[in-house]
Amino acid sequence: MLLSPLLLWATTASASISLLPNTDATFPSSPQPFTISVSPAFINETLSRVANSRPPIPITGLSPPNSDGPTLAKYAALRKYWLNEYSWPATEEAINRVLHQFTTTVHSPDSSYPHPVPLHFVHHRSPRADAIPLLFIHGWPGSFLEVSKIITLLTNPPNASVPAFHVVAPSIPGYGFSPAPVHAGYGPLEAGRSFHALMLQLGYGKYVVQGGDIGGFILRHQAAAYPASVVSALSNFWLVRPNATDLAGWAAGETSEGEAAYMQGLERYIVERSGYRFVQQTVPLALAYLANDSPLGFALWVWNLMSEIVDPRHGGFGLGEVVTWSLMYSIQGPYGGFRMYKEMVAEGDFADVGIGRPPFVVQPVGVTQRPYDLGFGMPVEWARRDGNVKAVYVHEVGGHFAAYKDTESLADDVYRWFGDRELSGTAVFHQ
């Protein structure tokens, strides 16, 4: 009988076996340094697929021009840039230079997912003696690269009046350089269990969590599962399912300005922007066949979402960033990232066309909101339905990828929230 790569690892415990296609990554039983080294053959094959891509037919009269998806002008610009200007070797070198990366394998004895989980993660320790361990969890279509701009602000803050952090930023399995699960049943709860095991492996018995997008759901599962270890959390993607009273009040025009803004944001997302989610949570494998064969098509798939949820006042994503962010999936194949949405439905994070009911968080929670992201305007009273929300920080500018695009404002929120030792519970780190 042939064994899958993951089962083969489990039976041999050999660090010489790579589980990640197109790289020489290995995942031993304890952390070891990792340097990204993607196969040149894969990069050349990808360029060939980009060069041989075929655009759709043009259709006039669309209003706005991108109402059906990225325009043909975007397709042409991205294709031309990728073929003529983009350099993966330079990008690879820059990531390796900026981020201290590691690989390991974790086991969660209390998990219903009985298989070993190989992980890739970033780990930067602060020189400050009073630094707090912080787990940073990214989302889709982001990756561990989301932490790259904020990590220095957290490990080496501008002065001693604000807290410092030892930052751990894992790649969710199926994203970046954490191999995708090869068995069904690995969703946000299991990711939270894996990340808890990682923090323990690194010697952090107590820690705080910051996350957005899928990371915002994982942190809720993780906090609920490990109340003795997760001291508190800061979420930039805290969503609450409106109840029947909320919906009736909105229909009657009786909601507050903030409540109306939140409801309008949810409605717009569900009606106009959530098509990607329904495909990924229903037939992720069918989509993966297309995305595997067309790296340019996949890049446009993620760019479509990326461009809609950032504040244009802070600038959009450059062509090089779009290519790099899409490669964080294409290198191992995007199937694992896609099907996390299916697991999120199974675990109750999504329900019908809207938000589900993630577990209640009893630890102190801070929430940060920006106008180009879901959750903006939600009153603190609503936020408290699903957790012990102690503070809500509302920004007039900003969007979804806060750590990457609104770096200083999110860093300020991290300082304010975790710097309030009594409110956030971080006094426990200073006793």
GUFIFI-47703 format. One record per residue (C-alpha): residue number from 0; residue in one letter; z, y, x. Coordinates in nm, 4 decimals. Each point is the difference from the previous one (the first is absolute). Example, Ala and Ser with C-alpha at 12.3 -4.5 7.8 and 13.67 -1.06 7.14 Angstrom:
! GUFIFI-47703
k / r / pz / py / px
0 / A / 0.7800 / -0.4500 / 1.2300 .
1 / S / -0.0660 / 0.3440 / 0.1370 .
//
This chain:
! GUFIFI-47703
k / r / pz / py / px
0 / M / 0.0000 / 0.0000 / 0.0000 .
1 / L / -0.0914 / 0.3438 / 0.1316 .
2 / L / 0.2860 / 0.2504 / 0.0183 .
3 / S / -0.0318 / 0.3684 / -0.0809 .
4 / P / 0.0672 / 0.2354 / 0.2936 .
5 / L / 0.3381 / 0.0949 / -0.1469 .
6 / L / 0.1111 / -0.3609 / -0.0529 .
7 / L / -0.1243 / -0.0841 / 0.3472 .
8 / W / 0.2198 / 0.2776 / 0.1386 .
9 / A / 0.2956 / -0.1335 / -0.1943 .
10 / T / -0.0424 / -0.3505 / 0.1400 .
11 / T / -0.0658 / 0.0946 / 0.3613 .
12 / A / 0.1974 / 0.3262 / 0.0328 .
13 / S / -0.2521 / 0.0956 / 0.2645 .
14 / A / -0.0372 / 0.3686 / 0.0835 .
15 / S / -0.3453 / -0.0705 / 0.1419 .
16 / I / -0.1603 / -0.0453 / -0.3419 .
17 / S / -0.1411 / 0.3157 / -0.1540 .
18 / L / 0.0259 / 0.0309 / -0.3768 .
19 / L / -0.2000 / 0.3211 / -0.0254 .
20 / P / -0.3796 / -0.0187 / -0.0004 .
21 / N / -0.1859 / 0.2167 / 0.2520 .
22 / T / 0.3050 / 0.0668 / 0.2204 .
23 / D / 0.2069 / -0.1922 / 0.2520 .
24 / A / 0.3243 / 0.0747 / -0.1851 .
25 / T / 0.2784 / -0.2568 / 0.0122 .
26 / F / 0.3199 / -0.0143 / -0.2031 .
27 / P / 0.2941 / -0.1584 / 0.1813 .
28 / S / 0.3472 / -0.0615 / -0.1379 .
29 / S / 0.1380 / 0.3283 / 0.1365 .
30 / P / -0.1563 / 0.3436 / 0.0553 .
31 / Q / -0.2495 / 0.0395 / 0.2786 .
32 / P / -0.2085 / 0.3072 / 0.0922 .
33 / F / -0.3430 / 0.0134 / -0.1573 .
34 / T / -0.3126 / 0.1891 / 0.1008 .
35 / I / -0.2935 / 0.0237 / -0.2379 .
36 / S / -0.3008 / -0.1732 / 0.1522 .
37 / V / -0.2722 / -0.0626 / -0.2549 .
38 / S / -0.2882 / -0.2242 / 0.0997 .
39 / P / -0.3038 / 0.2044 / 0.1177 .
40 / A / -0.2192 / -0.2596 / -0.1699 .
41 / F / 0.1616 / 0.0820 / -0.3346 .
42 / I / -0.0451 / 0.3744 / 0.0549 .
43 / N / -0.3674 / -0.0533 / 0.0866 .
44 / E / -0.0496 / -0.2186 / -0.3061 .
45 / T / 0.1645 / 0.2659 / -0.2151 .
46 / L / -0.2342 / 0.2652 / 0.1376 .
47 / S / -0.2943 / -0.2247 / -0.0784 .
48 / R / 0.1163 / -0.0358 / -0.3596 .
49 / V / 0.0425 / 0.3766 / -0.0267 .
50 / A / -0.3498 / 0.0540 / 0.1412 .
51 / N / -0.1486 / -0.2446 / -0.2500 .
52 / S / 0.1832 / 0.1354 / -0.3033 .
53 / R / -0.2056 / 0.0908 / -0.3061 .
54 / P / 0.0797 / 0.2988 / -0.2231 .
55 / P / -0.0041 / -0.0152 / -0.3794 .
56 / I / -0.2681 / 0.1776 / -0.2025 .
57 / P / 0.0545 / 0.3742 / -0.0503 .
58 / I / 0.0865 / 0.1237 / -0.3489 .
59 / T / -0.0229 / 0.3660 / -0.0953 .
60 / G / 0.2007 / 0.1829 / -0.2627 .
61 / L / 0.3434 / -0.1339 / 0.0935 .
62 / S / 0.2735 / 0.2526 / -0.0697 .
63 / P / 0.1771 / 0.0273 / 0.2326 .
64 / P / -0.2319 / -0.1569 / 0.2588 .
65 / N / 0.2724 / -0.2439 / 0.1139 .
66 / S / 0.0940 / -0.1129 / -0.3511 .
67 / D / -0.1407 / -0.3493 / 0.0659 .
68 / G / 0.1473 / -0.0249 / 0.3501 .
69 / P / -0.0755 / 0.1399 / 0.3459 .
70 / T / -0.3323 / 0.1839 / 0.0034 .
71 / L / -0.3069 / -0.1220 / 0.1873 .
72 / A / 0.0499 / 0.2973 / 0.2318 .
73 / K / 0.3441 / -0.1395 / 0.0915 .
74 / Y / -0.1542 / -0.3421 / 0.0550 .
75 / A / -0.2642 / 0.1430 / 0.2322 .
76 / A / 0.2480 / 0.2164 / 0.1921 .
77 / L / 0.2474 / -0.2844 / 0.0526 .
78 / R / -0.2732 / -0.2437 / 0.1041 .
79 / K / -0.1494 / 0.2478 / 0.2490 .
80 / Y / 0.3398 / 0.0831 / 0.1485 .
81 / W / 0.1055 / -0.3638 / 0.0317 .
82 / L / -0.3216 / -0.0966 / 0.1775 .
83 / N / -0.0394 / 0.3019 / 0.2272 .
84 / E / 0.3391 / 0.1581 / 0.0668 .
85 / Y / 0.2897 / -0.2292 / -0.0811 .
86 / S / 0.1589 / -0.1877 / 0.2898 .
87 / W / 0.2304 / -0.2907 / -0.0772 .
88 / P / 0.1023 / -0.0431 / 0.3667 .
89 / A / 0.1165 / 0.3628 / 0.0117 .
90 / T / 0.1821 / -0.0414 / -0.3313 .
91 / E / 0.1630 / -0.3230 / 0.1125 .
92 / E / 0.1176 / 0.1636 / 0.3223 .
93 / A / 0.1448 / 0.2982 / -0.1881 .
94 / I / 0.1978 / -0.2184 / -0.2431 .
95 / N / 0.1357 / -0.2135 / 0.2825 .
96 / R / 0.0994 / 0.3118 / 0.1934 .
97 / V / 0.1809 / 0.1713 / -0.2883 .
98 / L / 0.1757 / -0.2912 / -0.1715 .
99 / H / 0.2306 / -0.2636 / 0.1505 .
100 / Q / -0.1086 / -0.3183 / -0.1747 .
101 / F / 0.1452 / -0.3492 / -0.0197 .
102 / T / -0.0561 / -0.3334 / -0.1686 .
103 / T / 0.2459 / -0.2638 / -0.1154 .
104 / T / 0.0519 / -0.2629 / -0.2687 .
105 / V / 0.2776 / 0.0192 / -0.2579 .
106 / H / 0.1567 / -0.2495 / -0.2363 .
107 / S / 0.1905 / 0.0874 / -0.3179 .
108 / P / 0.2401 / -0.2794 / -0.0990 .
109 / D / 0.0649 / 0.1637 / -0.3382 .
110 / S / -0.3695 / 0.0349 / -0.0791 .
111 / S / -0.2044 / -0.1951 / -0.2536 .
112 / Y / -0.2899 / 0.0227 / 0.2487 .
113 / P / 0.0914 / -0.2838 / 0.2400 .
114 / H / -0.2545 / 0.0713 / 0.2717 .
115 / P / 0.0480 / 0.1863 / 0.3277 .
116 / V / -0.1344 / 0.3551 / -0.0127 .
117 / P / -0.1720 / 0.1457 / 0.3082 .
118 / L / 0.0429 / 0.3769 / 0.0270 .
119 / H / -0.1442 / 0.2872 / 0.1995 .
120 / F / 0.2205 / 0.3084 / 0.0198 .
121 / V / 0.0595 / 0.3316 / 0.1720 .
122 / H / 0.3457 / 0.0598 / 0.1480 .
123 / H / 0.1083 / 0.3279 / 0.1595 .
124 / R / 0.3645 / 0.0485 / 0.0942 .
125 / S / 0.1506 / 0.3468 / 0.0114 .
126 / P / 0.1843 / 0.1186 / 0.3119 .
127 / R / 0.2718 / 0.1402 / -0.2279 .
128 / A / 0.3228 / -0.2015 / -0.0004 .
129 / D / 0.0546 / 0.0773 / -0.3694 .
130 / A / -0.3483 / -0.1106 / -0.1124 .
131 / I / -0.0306 / -0.1828 / -0.3337 .
132 / P / -0.2230 / -0.3094 / -0.0369 .
133 / L / -0.2847 / 0.0875 / -0.2385 .
134 / L / -0.2539 / -0.2416 / -0.1469 .
135 / F / -0.3307 / 0.1750 / -0.0799 .
136 / I / -0.2244 / -0.1853 / -0.2484 .
137 / H / -0.3645 / 0.1004 / -0.0500 .
138 / G / -0.2316 / -0.0658 / -0.2944 .
139 / W / -0.3642 / -0.0614 / -0.0998 .
140 / P / -0.2547 / 0.1092 / 0.1180 .
141 / G / 0.2232 / 0.1140 / 0.2844 .
142 / S / 0.1516 / -0.2001 / 0.2825 .
143 / F / 0.2549 / 0.0278 / 0.2796 .
144 / L / -0.2104 / 0.2956 / 0.1212 .
145 / E / 0.1683 / 0.2107 / -0.2695 .
146 / V / 0.3086 / 0.0219 / 0.2218 .
147 / S / -0.1903 / 0.1243 / 0.3049 .
148 / K / 0.0366 / 0.3734 / -0.0652 .
149 / I / 0.3616 / 0.0040 / -0.1182 .
150 / I / 0.1605 / -0.2480 / 0.2364 .
151 / T / 0.0767 / 0.2490 / 0.2793 .
152 / L / 0.1574 / 0.2431 / -0.2469 .
153 / L / 0.2311 / -0.2785 / -0.1145 .
154 / T / 0.0920 / -0.1481 / 0.3372 .
155 / N / 0.0208 / 0.3359 / 0.1799 .
156 / P / 0.0844 / 0.2662 / -0.2605 .
157 / P / -0.0145 / 0.3680 / 0.0957 .
158 / N / 0.3772 / 0.0459 / 0.0258 .
159 / A / 0.3316 / -0.1791 / -0.0328 .
160 / S / 0.0729 / 0.1478 / -0.3426 .
161 / V / -0.2305 / -0.2540 / -0.1664 .
162 / P / 0.0211 / -0.3787 / 0.0257 .
163 / A / -0.2037 / -0.2147 / 0.2383 .
164 / F / -0.1346 / -0.3470 / -0.0722 .
165 / H / -0.0973 / -0.3269 / 0.1602 .
166 / V / -0.3273 / -0.0580 / -0.1861 .
167 / V / -0.1395 / -0.3420 / -0.0934 .
168 / A / -0.3414 / 0.0035 / -0.1721 .
169 / P / -0.1364 / -0.3477 / -0.0795 .
170 / S / -0.3472 / -0.0835 / -0.1219 .
171 / I / 0.0236 / -0.1599 / -0.3429 .
172 / P / -0.1436 / -0.3535 / 0.0341 .
173 / G / -0.3724 / 0.0251 / -0.0674 .
174 / Y / -0.0105 / 0.3574 / 0.1302 .
175 / G / -0.0671 / 0.1220 / 0.3524 .
176 / F / 0.1007 / -0.2680 / 0.2477 .
177 / S / 0.2430 / -0.2049 / -0.2101 .
178 / P / -0.1968 / -0.3106 / -0.1035 .
179 / A / -0.0516 / -0.0423 / -0.3726 .
180 / P / 0.2087 / -0.2652 / -0.1783 .
181 / V / -0.1910 / -0.3270 / -0.0323 .
182 / H / 0.2005 / -0.1070 / -0.3057 .
183 / A / 0.0307 / 0.1719 / -0.3377 .
184 / G / 0.3338 / 0.1442 / -0.1070 .
185 / Y / 0.0448 / 0.2664 / 0.2670 .
186 / G / 0.0544 / 0.3335 / -0.1724 .
187 / P / 0.2183 / 0.3103 / 0.0428 .
188 / L / 0.3251 / -0.1952 / -0.0323 .
189 / E / -0.1018 / -0.2444 / 0.2711 .
190 / A / -0.1216 / 0.2857 / 0.2194 .
191 / G / 0.3420 / 0.1592 / -0.0418 .
192 / R / 0.1651 / -0.3256 / 0.1014 .
193 / S / -0.2219 / -0.0226 / 0.3082 .
194 / F / 0.0737 / 0.3581 / 0.0986 .
195 / H / 0.3727 / -0.0584 / -0.0438 .
196 / A / -0.0258 / -0.3027 / 0.2281 .
197 / L / -0.1865 / 0.2177 / 0.2503 .
198 / M / 0.2729 / 0.2651 / -0.0036 .
199 / L / 0.2641 / -0.2658 / 0.0591 .
200 / Q / -0.2076 / -0.1487 / 0.2809 .
201 / L / -0.0042 / 0.3451 / 0.1633 .
202 / G / 0.3779 / 0.0298 / -0.0307 .
203 / Y / 0.0116 / 0.2417 / -0.2921 .
204 / G / 0.2519 / -0.1441 / -0.2471 .
205 / K / 0.0041 / 0.3245 / -0.1966 .
206 / Y / -0.2960 / 0.2345 / -0.0375 .
207 / V / -0.1731 / 0.2520 / -0.2254 .
208 / V / -0.3508 / -0.0252 / -0.1460 .
209 / Q / -0.2828 / 0.2474 / -0.0547 .
210 / G / -0.3219 / -0.0960 / -0.1777 .
211 / G / -0.2867 / 0.1020 / -0.2238 .
212 / D / -0.2724 / -0.1694 / -0.2038 .
213 / I / 0.0513 / -0.3789 / 0.0245 .
214 / G / 0.2764 / 0.0801 / 0.2485 .
215 / G / 0.1737 / 0.1860 / -0.2819 .
216 / F / 0.0068 / -0.3224 / -0.2014 .
217 / I / 0.0990 / -0.2201 / 0.2921 .
218 / L / 0.2987 / 0.2223 / 0.0793 .
219 / R / 0.1267 / -0.0425 / -0.3567 .
220 / H / -0.0176 / -0.3789 / 0.0208 .
221 / Q / 0.1535 / 0.0011 / 0.3472 .
222 / A / 0.2846 / 0.2319 / -0.0952 .
223 / A / 0.0806 / -0.2068 / -0.3081 .
224 / A / -0.0067 / -0.3245 / 0.2002 .
225 / Y / 0.2154 / 0.1254 / 0.2902 .
226 / P / 0.2541 / 0.2549 / -0.1216 .
227 / A / 0.2303 / -0.0697 / 0.2940 .
228 / S / -0.2673 / 0.0928 / 0.2552 .
229 / V / -0.2216 / 0.2644 / -0.1635 .
230 / V / 0.2271 / 0.3039 / 0.0059 .
231 / S / -0.2335 / 0.2393 / -0.1828 .
232 / A / -0.3682 / 0.0785 / -0.0495 .
233 / L / -0.2434 / 0.2910 / -0.0180 .
234 / S / -0.3099 / -0.0637 / -0.2111 .
235 / N / -0.3121 / 0.2121 / -0.0233 .
236 / F / -0.1363 / -0.2278 / -0.2752 .
237 / W / 0.2758 / -0.0399 / -0.2584 .
238 / L / -0.1601 / -0.0845 / -0.3342 .
239 / V / 0.1733 / -0.0671 / -0.3306 .
240 / R / -0.1631 / -0.1555 / -0.3057 .
241 / P / 0.0124 / 0.2432 / -0.2958 .
242 / N / 0.1794 / -0.1380 / -0.3050 .
243 / A / -0.0968 / 0.0319 / -0.3660 .
244 / T / 0.2041 / 0.3191 / -0.0432 .
245 / D / -0.1732 / 0.1579 / 0.2998 .
246 / L / -0.3424 / -0.0846 / -0.1374 .
247 / A / 0.0824 / 0.1280 / -0.3481 .
248 / G / 0.1353 / 0.3247 / 0.1390 .
249 / W / -0.3077 / 0.0508 / 0.2132 .
250 / A / -0.2312 / -0.0669 / -0.2946 .
251 / A / 0.1940 / 0.2567 / -0.2058 .
252 / G / -0.0129 / 0.2598 / 0.2782 .
253 / E / 0.3770 / -0.0047 / 0.0405 .
254 / T / 0.0259 / -0.0884 / 0.3686 .
255 / S / 0.1166 / 0.2311 / 0.2751 .
256 / E / -0.2441 / 0.1369 / 0.2553 .
257 / G / 0.1057 / -0.2602 / 0.2569 .
258 / E / -0.0137 / -0.2865 / -0.2488 .
259 / A / -0.3475 / 0.1073 / -0.1111 .
260 / A / -0.1216 / 0.0222 / 0.3599 .
261 / Y / 0.1273 / -0.3509 / 0.0707 .
262 / M / -0.1561 / -0.1460 / -0.3149 .
263 / Q / -0.3308 / 0.1749 / 0.0623 .
264 / G / -0.0054 / -0.1341 / 0.3550 .
265 / L / 0.0589 / -0.3546 / -0.1196 .
266 / E / -0.2649 / 0.0302 / -0.2701 .
267 / R / -0.2577 / 0.1359 / 0.2408 .
268 / Y / 0.0732 / -0.2790 / 0.2467 .
269 / I / -0.0264 / -0.2718 / -0.2642 .
270 / V / -0.3166 / 0.1369 / -0.1654 .
271 / E / -0.1908 / 0.1425 / 0.2974 .
272 / R / 0.1314 / -0.1359 / 0.3307 .
273 / S / 0.1428 / -0.3501 / -0.0376 .
274 / G / -0.3214 / -0.2031 / -0.0107 .
275 / Y / 0.0584 / -0.1235 / 0.3558 .
276 / R / 0.3435 / -0.1284 / -0.0996 .
277 / F / -0.1250 / -0.2057 / -0.2955 .
278 / V / -0.2669 / -0.1680 / 0.2121 .
279 / Q / 0.2474 / -0.0738 / 0.2785 .
280 / Q / 0.2692 / -0.1322 / -0.2336 .
281 / T / -0.2394 / -0.2284 / -0.1914 .
282 / V / -0.2808 / -0.1273 / 0.2273 .
283 / P / 0.0936 / 0.0955 / 0.3587 .
284 / L / -0.1942 / -0.2880 / 0.1531 .
285 / A / -0.3218 / 0.0955 / -0.1792 .
286 / L / 0.0350 / 0.3510 / 0.1413 .
287 / A / 0.0870 / -0.1350 / 0.3448 .
288 / Y / -0.3365 / -0.1753 / 0.0295 .
289 / L / -0.1740 / 0.3345 / -0.0432 .
290 / A / 0.2361 / 0.1903 / 0.2274 .
291 / N / -0.0159 / -0.2590 / 0.2779 .
292 / D / -0.3769 / 0.0183 / 0.0139 .
293 / S / -0.0258 / 0.3782 / -0.0192 .
294 / P / 0.2464 / 0.1884 / 0.2209 .
295 / L / -0.1732 / 0.3258 / -0.0958 .
296 / G / 0.0293 / -0.0824 / -0.3680 .
297 / F / 0.3675 / -0.0774 / 0.0427 .
298 / A / 0.0562 / 0.3256 / 0.1904 .
299 / L / -0.1548 / 0.1888 / -0.2915 .
300 / W / 0.2180 / -0.1989 / -0.2429 .
301 / V / 0.3186 / 0.1200 / 0.1699 .
302 / W / -0.1366 / 0.3497 / 0.0702 .
303 / N / -0.0569 / 0.0430 / -0.3723 .
304 / L / 0.3745 / -0.0307 / -0.0594 .
305 / M / 0.1110 / 0.1726 / 0.3202 .
306 / S / -0.1943 / 0.3157 / -0.0811 .
307 / E / 0.1437 / 0.0355 / -0.3502 .
308 / I / 0.3703 / -0.0130 / 0.0776 .
309 / V / 0.0410 / 0.2456 / 0.2871 .
310 / D / 0.0501 / 0.3719 / -0.0413 .
311 / P / -0.3243 / 0.1764 / 0.1026 .
312 / R / 0.2101 / 0.2902 / 0.1250 .
313 / H / 0.1226 / -0.2328 / 0.2762 .
314 / G / -0.3482 / -0.1284 / 0.0774 .
315 / G / -0.1612 / -0.3302 / -0.0865 .
316 / F / -0.0674 / -0.3000 / 0.2192 .
317 / G / -0.2501 / 0.0304 / 0.2829 .
318 / L / -0.2796 / -0.2534 / 0.0372 .
319 / G / 0.1709 / -0.1569 / 0.2997 .
320 / E / 0.3235 / -0.0454 / -0.1950 .
321 / V / -0.1878 / -0.1663 / -0.2865 .
322 / V / -0.1608 / -0.2490 / 0.2400 .
323 / T / 0.3280 / -0.0737 / 0.1789 .
324 / W / 0.2032 / -0.0404 / -0.3174 .
325 / S / -0.2598 / -0.2355 / -0.1472 .
326 / L / -0.0050 / -0.2065 / 0.3200 .
327 / M / 0.3733 / -0.0582 / -0.0396 .
328 / Y / -0.1107 / -0.2350 / -0.2804 .
329 / S / -0.3457 / -0.1092 / 0.1114 .
330 / I / 0.1175 / -0.1405 / 0.3338 .
331 / Q / 0.1793 / -0.2852 / -0.1740 .
332 / G / -0.1801 / 0.0369 / -0.3329 .
333 / P / 0.1300 / 0.1989 / -0.2991 .
334 / Y / 0.0781 / -0.2923 / -0.2330 .
335 / G / 0.3724 / -0.0036 / 0.0796 .
336 / G / 0.0327 / 0.3710 / -0.0633 .
337 / F / -0.1924 / -0.0262 / -0.3258 .
338 / R / 0.2037 / -0.2818 / -0.1482 .
339 / M / 0.3370 / 0.1658 / 0.0584 .
340 / Y / -0.0810 / 0.1759 / -0.3284 .
341 / K / -0.0205 / -0.3356 / -0.1776 .
342 / E / 0.3403 / -0.0941 / 0.1371 .
343 / M / 0.1368 / 0.3371 / -0.1136 .
344 / V / -0.1007 / -0.0825 / -0.3576 .
345 / A / 0.1711 / -0.3385 / 0.0299 .
346 / E / 0.3186 / 0.1671 / 0.1236 .
347 / G / 0.0054 / 0.2636 / -0.2759 .
348 / D / -0.0963 / 0.3117 / 0.1968 .
349 / F / -0.3090 / 0.0470 / -0.2160 .
350 / A / -0.0258 / -0.0856 / -0.3687 .
351 / D / -0.3044 / 0.0257 / -0.2299 .
352 / V / -0.1738 / 0.3219 / 0.1072 .
353 / G / 0.3100 / 0.1814 / 0.1203 .
354 / I / 0.3104 / -0.0232 / 0.2127 .
355 / G / 0.2313 / -0.2978 / -0.0369 .
356 / R / 0.3734 / -0.0333 / 0.0510 .
357 / P / 0.0941 / -0.0412 / 0.3661 .
358 / P / 0.3640 / -0.0970 / 0.0636 .
359 / F / 0.2737 / 0.2601 / -0.0375 .
360 / V / 0.1257 / 0.1446 / 0.3289 .
361 / V / 0.3774 / 0.0513 / 0.0105 .
362 / Q / 0.0039 / 0.1671 / 0.3428 .
363 / P / -0.0484 / 0.3770 / 0.0288 .
364 / V / -0.3676 / 0.0962 / -0.0317 .
365 / G / -0.1795 / 0.3213 / 0.0880 .
366 / V / -0.3386 / 0.0723 / -0.1563 .
367 / T / -0.2661 / 0.2343 / 0.1342 .
368 / Q / -0.2934 / 0.1196 / -0.2126 .
369 / R / -0.3323 / 0.1695 / 0.0778 .
370 / P / -0.2614 / 0.1300 / -0.2469 .
371 / Y / -0.2866 / -0.2249 / 0.1145 .
372 / D / 0.2026 / -0.3179 / -0.0384 .
373 / L / 0.1263 / -0.2074 / -0.2896 .
374 / G / 0.3576 / 0.0784 / -0.0923 .
375 / F / -0.0369 / 0.3763 / 0.0235 .
376 / G / 0.2048 / 0.1830 / -0.2629 .
377 / M / 0.2114 / -0.2964 / -0.1056 .
378 / P / 0.3467 / 0.1350 / -0.0921 .
379 / V / 0.2997 / -0.1344 / 0.1854 .
380 / E / 0.1375 / -0.1356 / -0.3295 .
381 / W / -0.3044 / -0.2259 / -0.0309 .
382 / A / 0.0157 / -0.0989 / 0.3673 .
383 / R / 0.3592 / -0.1181 / -0.0494 .
384 / R / -0.1059 / -0.2597 / -0.2559 .
385 / D / -0.1125 / -0.2293 / 0.2815 .
386 / G / 0.2430 / 0.0857 / 0.2754 .
387 / N / 0.2930 / 0.1977 / 0.1315 .
388 / V / -0.2118 / 0.3088 / 0.0681 .
389 / K / 0.2163 / 0.2728 / 0.1511 .
390 / A / -0.2611 / 0.2592 / 0.1030 .
391 / V / -0.3604 / 0.0941 / -0.0809 .
392 / Y / -0.1971 / 0.2195 / 0.2406 .
393 / V / -0.2990 / 0.1662 / -0.1681 .
394 / H / -0.2785 / 0.1488 / 0.2141 .
395 / E / -0.2670 / 0.2445 / -0.1110 .
396 / V / -0.2628 / -0.1471 / 0.2317 .
397 / G / -0.0756 / -0.3464 / 0.1316 .
398 / G / -0.1145 / -0.3398 / -0.1156 .
399 / H / 0.0167 / -0.3738 / 0.0392 .
400 / F / 0.0053 / -0.0757 / 0.3733 .
401 / A / 0.2962 / 0.2259 / 0.0646 .
402 / A / 0.0956 / -0.1314 / 0.3448 .
403 / Y / -0.3569 / 0.0423 / 0.1244 .
404 / K / -0.1296 / 0.3049 / -0.1867 .
405 / D / 0.3196 / 0.1915 / -0.0873 .
406 / T / 0.1924 / -0.1011 / 0.3079 .
407 / E / 0.2388 / 0.2900 / 0.0490 .
408 / S / 0.0992 / 0.0249 / -0.3661 .
409 / L / 0.0777 / -0.3720 / -0.0195 .
410 / A / 0.1942 / 0.0206 / 0.3272 .
411 / D / 0.2027 / 0.2840 / -0.1516 .
412 / D / 0.0730 / -0.2187 / -0.3035 .
413 / V / 0.1122 / -0.2834 / 0.2286 .
414 / Y / 0.2271 / 0.2386 / 0.1883 .
415 / R / 0.1465 / 0.1471 / -0.3204 .
416 / W / 0.0534 / -0.3258 / -0.1814 .
417 / F / 0.1339 / -0.2246 / 0.2738 .
418 / G / 0.1694 / 0.2965 / 0.1641 .
419 / D / 0.2254 / 0.0374 / -0.3046 .
420 / R / 0.2416 / -0.2712 / 0.1061 .
421 / E / 0.2009 / -0.0058 / -0.3198 .
422 / L / -0.2887 / 0.0202 / -0.2474 .
423 / S / -0.2232 / -0.2532 / 0.1762 .
424 / G / 0.2797 / -0.2253 / 0.1228 .
425 / T / -0.1001 / 0.0345 / 0.3652 .
426 / A / 0.3592 / 0.0855 / 0.0917 .
427 / V / 0.0334 / -0.3749 / 0.0537 .
428 / F / -0.2056 / 0.0352 / 0.3212 .
429 / H / 0.2437 / 0.2542 / 0.1441 .
430 / Q / 0.3315 / -0.1680 / -0.0678 .
//
